[in-house]
Amino acid sequence: QVQLVESGGGLVQTGGSLRLSCAASERTFSSYAMGWFRQAPGKEREFVGGISWSGDSTYYVDSVKGRFTISRDNAKNTVYLQMKSLKPEDTAVYYCAPDRDYTAGRNALNAWGQGTLVTVSS
C-alpha cells in the first residue's frame, strides 16, 4: 500500500520561503526516484521537479529553477521541497509522488497523498 503524506504548507508573503515535507512508506521510498507536483486552482496538476533515488541528481522545471531545491533523507523515507523567493503564481496544492525517472514527471504508482496547500499573498 502506497502512503504519501505531505506537510509544511501555509500562507506566506511574496518573497518568502517554505519547506515542504513528504513522508512515504518505506517500500515506496526505497524503490523510486521522487517527484514534486503542484495543482493551482482551476488548473491541471503540473510537474515541479524530481530527485533521483540516491539524491545525487535533481531536476527542476524552468519556472522554479533557482528558487526551489529538492532533497531527500532515505533514512527517514522523506523528501523535501525547499521553496524561496515565492511568487503568487506558486500558489497551489503540492504533492509528492514516486517516479521511475526523476526528470519524467510521471507518477509511477498513480497514487497521490492529500497534498499540502501553499498560498503566496501579493
Disulfide bonds with the S-S distance in Angstrom:
Cys22-Cys96 1.69
